[in-house]
Amino acid sequence: MDNTGEKETGKPVEIMVHNPTGAHEIRHLFTPRLGTLDGKVIAELAADPAKWQPHRTFPLIEEEIKKRYSTATFIPYTEFPQGITISDGEVAAAVKARGADACIIGNAA
């Protein structure tokens, strides 16, 4: 193969390149988006507290949200099951039972 991408036969070579980001097209939203977070109750869920350090990140996330939406309130991740069980229906029911309008699921340090 020469530096033009053609084999020695003189025929073009086809190269397929995949998107390395793993991005997916959003085809539908799962729930209507909130118009604002003012006055909303936001639940926090942590998938892996040891790995993602939510004790460090959630306070920062709360601080940034409070700057824009001063009346937003939070239900800490410590008040819900943690780990891989956060995707269980029981956890979703617990979030709903606590009156959450929104939920932050996981975050990374």
Protein Blocks (a to p, Z undefined) as FASTA:
>chain_A
ZZkopafkopacddddddfklpacdfbdfbdcdfbfghiacddddfblmlnommlmmmmm
mmmmmmmmmmbccddfklpcedjklmpmklmmmmmmnopabdcehjaZZ
